[in-house]
Amino acid sequence: MTTATFKYIDQSTYQGKPWSKVDGPGTSFALKDHQRTVTSLRGQEDQFSTENSGFAVYNHPANEKSFTEDSAIRNGYYAEVESMLRSRLPGKVKKVVIFDHTIRRRDKNSPRQPVQQVHVDQTPGAAVARVRRHLPEEEAEELLKGRYAIINVWRPIANPATDFPLAVVDWRSTFPSDFIAVDLLYPSRPDAYKNDDDRGREKLPDEDTLQSKEGYEAKGETFAVAPREGHRFYYVKDMRPEEVMLLKCFDSAGEGERLGKKGLAVRTPHTAFVDPQTPESAPGRQSIE
């Protein structure tokens, strides 16, 4: 166990619905540092699951190692991820749809940096929109009648994630009032109606326009998380490339949802953070999710 700084949304710094930009640090709100204890999952991984805490860690090596070729990721790693989800998630998985991936390499010249803010990737509304976006209308509406979930599959690349490791918050230590909906803004593009895949089109932000929404449109919705003393943080110290973490973004069968089951995790807040135990010589974090 160690003590670290975690960045939460500062609710006193914005008016109206908050927003953030997908391609950089531009937001309508500020973050505030809070000190919290964070516990390593090493040796107790089997006590946590996507059902009870909202996350799970497995030793599950991938055949893909470099993650430098988009075609190799889509044609090879996607199939590996689907197979893993079918074998690791409880119950019978009817359908798996992998809708995108993000690679983060900690380099000042990269637009996709580790996110240092406690957050959740999708709101319930964004989860529904994802189902409708990636499946034929009739199939989507049928699937939305039953249980569906969005799972983030997170893995280090090349070296252990010692630098800027990923921390998760046990869902059981959260309350519904902790979650604040945030519009996720994407750059407006004239060809968006033909191709709405923005990966690879991100650019480093213009410092002069960070606080402006001009040239952007809301195409997603995430949750920021309000600070709470009782949040229980965990991480996998020096998480290795052969290890994988499953983080639940949304579950329609989670407690409080339409098909809600008491005690079933709905979502997992998470964030990159600075581990004070990280040596200066640690290589920059690389990861795929």
Secondary structure as a PSIPRED ss2 file (coil, helix, strand):
# PSIPRED VFORMAT (PSIPRED V4.0)

   1 M C   1.000  0.000  0.000
   2 T E   0.000  0.000  1.000
   3 T E   0.000  0.000  1.000
   4 A E   0.000  0.000  1.000
   5 T E   0.000  0.000  1.000
   6 F E   0.000  0.000  1.000
   7 K E   0.000  0.000  1.000
   8 Y E   0.000  0.000  1.000
   9 I E   0.000  0.000  1.000
  10 D C   1.000  0.000  0.000
  11 Q C   1.000  0.000  0.000
  12 S C   1.000  0.000  0.000
  13 T C   1.000  0.000  0.000
  14 Y C   1.000  0.000  0.000
  15 Q C   1.000  0.000  0.000
  16 G C   1.000  0.000  0.000
  17 K C   1.000  0.000  0.000
  18 P C   1.000  0.000  0.000
  19 W E   0.000  0.000  1.000
  20 S E   0.000  0.000  1.000
  21 K E   0.000  0.000  1.000
  22 V C   1.000  0.000  0.000
  23 D C   1.000  0.000  0.000
  24 G C   1.000  0.000  0.000
  25 P C   1.000  0.000  0.000
  26 G C   1.000  0.000  0.000
  27 T E   0.000  0.000  1.000
  28 S C   1.000  0.000  0.000
  29 F C   1.000  0.000  0.000
  30 A C   1.000  0.000  0.000
  31 L E   0.000  0.000  1.000
  32 K E   0.000  0.000  1.000
  33 D E   0.000  0.000  1.000
  34 H E   0.000  0.000  1.000
  35 Q E   0.000  0.000  1.000
  36 R E   0.000  0.000  1.000
  37 T E   0.000  0.000  1.000
  38 V E   0.000  0.000  1.000
  39 T E   0.000  0.000  1.000
  40 S E   0.000  0.000  1.000
  41 L C   1.000  0.000  0.000
  42 R C   1.000  0.000  0.000
  43 G C   1.000  0.000  0.000
  44 Q C   1.000  0.000  0.000
  45 E H   0.000  1.000  0.000
  46 D H   0.000  1.000  0.000
  47 Q H   0.000  1.000  0.000
  48 F C   1.000  0.000  0.000
  49 S C   1.000  0.000  0.000
  50 T C   1.000  0.000  0.000
  51 E C   1.000  0.000  0.000
  52 N C   1.000  0.000  0.000
  53 S C   1.000  0.000  0.000
  54 G C   1.000  0.000  0.000
  55 F E   0.000  0.000  1.000
  56 A E   0.000  0.000  1.000
  57 V E   0.000  0.000  1.000
  58 Y E   0.000  0.000  1.000
  59 N E   0.000  0.000  1.000
  60 H C   1.000  0.000  0.000
  61 P C   1.000  0.000  0.000
  62 A C   1.000  0.000  0.000
  63 N C   1.000  0.000  0.000
  64 E C   1.000  0.000  0.000
  65 K C   1.000  0.000  0.000
  66 S C   1.000  0.000  0.000
  67 F C   1.000  0.000  0.000
  68 T C   1.000  0.000  0.000
  69 E C   1.000  0.000  0.000
  70 D H   0.000  1.000  0.000
  71 S H   0.000  1.000  0.000
  72 A H   0.000  1.000  0.000
  73 I H   0.000  1.000  0.000
  74 R H   0.000  1.000  0.000
  75 N H   0.000  1.000  0.000
  76 G H   0.000  1.000  0.000
  77 Y H   0.000  1.000  0.000
  78 Y H   0.000  1.000  0.000
  79 A H   0.000  1.000  0.000
  80 E H   0.000  1.000  0.000
  81 V H   0.000  1.000  0.000
  82 E H   0.000  1.000  0.000
  83 S H   0.000  1.000  0.000
  84 M H   0.000  1.000  0.000
  85 L H   0.000  1.000  0.000
  86 R H   0.000  1.000  0.000
  87 S H   0.000  1.000  0.000
  88 R H   0.000  1.000  0.000
  89 L C   1.000  0.000  0.000
  90 P C   1.000  0.000  0.000
  91 G C   1.000  0.000  0.000
  92 K C   1.000  0.000  0.000
  93 V C   1.000  0.000  0.000
  94 K C   1.000  0.000  0.000
  95 K C   1.000  0.000  0.000
  96 V C   1.000  0.000  0.000
  97 V C   1.000  0.000  0.000
  98 I C   1.000  0.000  0.000
  99 F C   1.000  0.000  0.000
 100 D C   1.000  0.000  0.000
 101 H C   1.000  0.000  0.000
 102 T C   1.000  0.000  0.000
 103 I E   0.000  0.000  1.000
 104 R E   0.000  0.000  1.000
 105 R E   0.000  0.000  1.000
 106 R C   1.000  0.000  0.000
 107 D C   1.000  0.000  0.000
 108 K C   1.000  0.000  0.000
 109 N C   1.000  0.000  0.000
 110 S C   1.000  0.000  0.000
 111 P C   1.000  0.000  0.000
 112 R C   1.000  0.000  0.000
 113 Q C   1.000  0.000  0.000
 114 P C   1.000  0.000  0.000
 115 V C   1.000  0.000  0.000
 116 Q C   1.000  0.000  0.000
 117 Q C   1.000  0.000  0.000
 118 V C   1.000  0.000  0.000
 119 H E   0.000  0.000  1.000
 120 V E   0.000  0.000  1.000
 121 D C   1.000  0.000  0.000
 122 Q C   1.000  0.000  0.000
 123 T C   1.000  0.000  0.000
 124 P H   0.000  1.000  0.000
 125 G H   0.000  1.000  0.000
 126 A H   0.000  1.000  0.000
 127 A H   0.000  1.000  0.000
 128 V H   0.000  1.000  0.000
 129 A H   0.000  1.000  0.000
 130 R H   0.000  1.000  0.000
 131 V H   0.000  1.000  0.000
 132 R H   0.000  1.000  0.000
 133 R H   0.000  1.000  0.000
 134 H H   0.000  1.000  0.000
 135 L C   1.000  0.000  0.000
 136 P C   1.000  0.000  0.000
 137 E H   0.000  1.000  0.000
 138 E H   0.000  1.000  0.000
 139 E H   0.000  1.000  0.000
 140 A H   0.000  1.000  0.000
 141 E H   0.000  1.000  0.000
 142 E H   0.000  1.000  0.000
 143 L H   0.000  1.000  0.000
 144 L C   1.000  0.000  0.000
 145 K C   1.000  0.000  0.000
 146 G C   1.000  0.000  0.000
 147 R C   1.000  0.000  0.000
 148 Y C   1.000  0.000  0.000
 149 A E   0.000  0.000  1.000
 150 I E   0.000  0.000  1.000
 151 I E   0.000  0.000  1.000
 152 N E   0.000  0.000  1.000
 153 V E   0.000  0.000  1.000
 154 W E   0.000  0.000  1.000
 155 R E   0.000  0.000  1.000
 156 P E   0.000  0.000  1.000
 157 I C   1.000  0.000  0.000
 158 A C   1.000  0.000  0.000
 159 N C   1.000  0.000  0.000
 160 P C   1.000  0.000  0.000
 161 A E   0.000  0.000  1.000
 162 T C   1.000  0.000  0.000
 163 D C   1.000  0.000  0.000
 164 F C   1.000  0.000  0.000
 165 P C   1.000  0.000  0.000
 166 L E   0.000  0.000  1.000
 167 A E   0.000  0.000  1.000
 168 V E   0.000  0.000  1.000
 169 V E   0.000  0.000  1.000
 170 D C   1.000  0.000  0.000
 171 W H   0.000  1.000  0.000
 172 R H   0.000  1.000  0.000
 173 S H   0.000  1.000  0.000
 174 T C   1.000  0.000  0.000
 175 F C   1.000  0.000  0.000
 176 P H   0.000  1.000  0.000
 177 S H   0.000  1.000  0.000
 178 D H   0.000  1.000  0.000
 179 F E   0.000  0.000  1.000
 180 I E   0.000  0.000  1.000
 181 A E   0.000  0.000  1.000
 182 V E   0.000  0.000  1.000
 183 D E   0.000  0.000  1.000
 184 L E   0.000  0.000  1.000
 185 L E   0.000  0.000  1.000
 186 Y E   0.000  0.000  1.000
 187 P E   0.000  0.000  1.000
 188 S C   1.000  0.000  0.000
 189 R C   1.000  0.000  0.000
 190 P C   1.000  0.000  0.000
 191 D C   1.000  0.000  0.000
 192 A C   1.000  0.000  0.000
 193 Y C   1.000  0.000  0.000
 194 K C   1.000  0.000  0.000
 195 N C   1.000  0.000  0.000
 196 D C   1.000  0.000  0.000
 197 D C   1.000  0.000  0.000
 198 D C   1.000  0.000  0.000
 199 R C   1.000  0.000  0.000
 200 G C   1.000  0.000  0.000
 201 R C   1.000  0.000  0.000
 202 E C   1.000  0.000  0.000
 203 K C   1.000  0.000  0.000
 204 L C   1.000  0.000  0.000
 205 P C   1.000  0.000  0.000
 206 D C   1.000  0.000  0.000
 207 E H   0.000  1.000  0.000
 208 D H   0.000  1.000  0.000
 209 T H   0.000  1.000  0.000
 210 L C   1.000  0.000  0.000
 211 Q C   1.000  0.000  0.000
 212 S C   1.000  0.000  0.000
 213 K C   1.000  0.000  0.000
 214 E C   1.000  0.000  0.000
 215 G C   1.000  0.000  0.000
 216 Y E   0.000  0.000  1.000
 217 E E   0.000  0.000  1.000
 218 A E   0.000  0.000  1.000
 219 K E   0.000  0.000  1.000
 220 G E   0.000  0.000  1.000
 221 E E   0.000  0.000  1.000
 222 T E   0.000  0.000  1.000
 223 F E   0.000  0.000  1.000
 224 A E   0.000  0.000  1.000
 225 V E   0.000  0.000  1.000
 226 A C   1.000  0.000  0.000
 227 P C   1.000  0.000  0.000
 228 R C   1.000  0.000  0.000
 229 E C   1.000  0.000  0.000
 230 G C   1.000  0.000  0.000
 231 H C   1.000  0.000  0.000
 232 R C   1.000  0.000  0.000
 233 F E   0.000  0.000  1.000
 234 Y E   0.000  0.000  1.000
 235 Y E   0.000  0.000  1.000
 236 V C   1.000  0.000  0.000
 237 K C   1.000  0.000  0.000
 238 D C   1.000  0.000  0.000
 239 M E   0.000  0.000  1.000
 240 R C   1.000  0.000  0.000
 241 P C   1.000  0.000  0.000
 242 E C   1.000  0.000  0.000
 243 E E   0.000  0.000  1.000
 244 V E   0.000  0.000  1.000
 245 M E   0.000  0.000  1.000
 246 L E   0.000  0.000  1.000
 247 L E   0.000  0.000  1.000
 248 K E   0.000  0.000  1.000
 249 C E   0.000  0.000  1.000
 250 F E   0.000  0.000  1.000
 251 D E   0.000  0.000  1.000
 252 S C   1.000  0.000  0.000
 253 A C   1.000  0.000  0.000
 254 G C   1.000  0.000  0.000
 255 E C   1.000  0.000  0.000
 256 G C   1.000  0.000  0.000
 257 E C   1.000  0.000  0.000
 258 R C   1.000  0.000  0.000
 259 L C   1.000  0.000  0.000
 260 G C   1.000  0.000  0.000
 261 K C   1.000  0.000  0.000
 262 K C   1.000  0.000  0.000
 263 G C   1.000  0.000  0.000
 264 L C   1.000  0.000  0.000
 265 A C   1.000  0.000  0.000
 266 V C   1.000  0.000  0.000
 267 R C   1.000  0.000  0.000
 268 T C   1.000  0.000  0.000
 269 P C   1.000  0.000  0.000
 270 H E   0.000  0.000  1.000
 271 T E   0.000  0.000  1.000
 272 A E   0.000  0.000  1.000
 273 F C   1.000  0.000  0.000
 274 V C   1.000  0.000  0.000
 275 D C   1.000  0.000  0.000
 276 P C   1.000  0.000  0.000
 277 Q C   1.000  0.000  0.000
 278 T C   1.000  0.000  0.000
 279 P C   1.000  0.000  0.000
 280 E C   1.000  0.000  0.000
 281 S C   1.000  0.000  0.000
 282 A C   1.000  0.000  0.000
 283 P C   1.000  0.000  0.000
 284 G C   1.000  0.000  0.000
 285 R C   1.000  0.000  0.000
 286 Q E   0.000  0.000  1.000
 287 S E   0.000  0.000  1.000
 288 I E   0.000  0.000  1.000
 289 E C   1.000  0.000  0.000
